[in-house]
Amino acid sequence: MGSLAVDSYRENAEVYRGDAVCKKRMADLLKELGLPLGLLPLEDLEELGYNEKAGFLWLMKKITGVKTREMLLWLSVVEVYIDDPSSGKITFKTGTGLADSFPVSAFELEAEKGKQRE
């Protein structure tokens, strides 16, 4: 899913450019969506886009995508969600329908973990 997919979601999307503004908006979006701040890389971002209506988010940086390993295969992650916040689990789903859940705490930044202990 490269720049062609991103281009199809640009219309009606919020688009930000520059590391500082992208980092701030990405942190706000993660909080708004109830996802941990350590979920995605927030350093050296070039562009951030969010099409809320379509539920499509992109980060323009030298990354090739988020992948998971299942049965010795690397599959692209197409969906990330926290179904029940009280479970403390975040789920990653692939395009093949395979999904796996992990503790949200594994993706929290140290600052978030400190706030939860207080």
Secondary structure, 3 states (H helix, E strand, C coil): CCHHHHHHHCCCCEEEECHHHHHHHHHHHHHHCCCCCCCCCCCCCCEEEEECCCCEEEEECCCCCCEEEECCEEEEEEEEECCCHHHCEEEEEECCCCEEEEEHHHHCCHHHHHHHHC
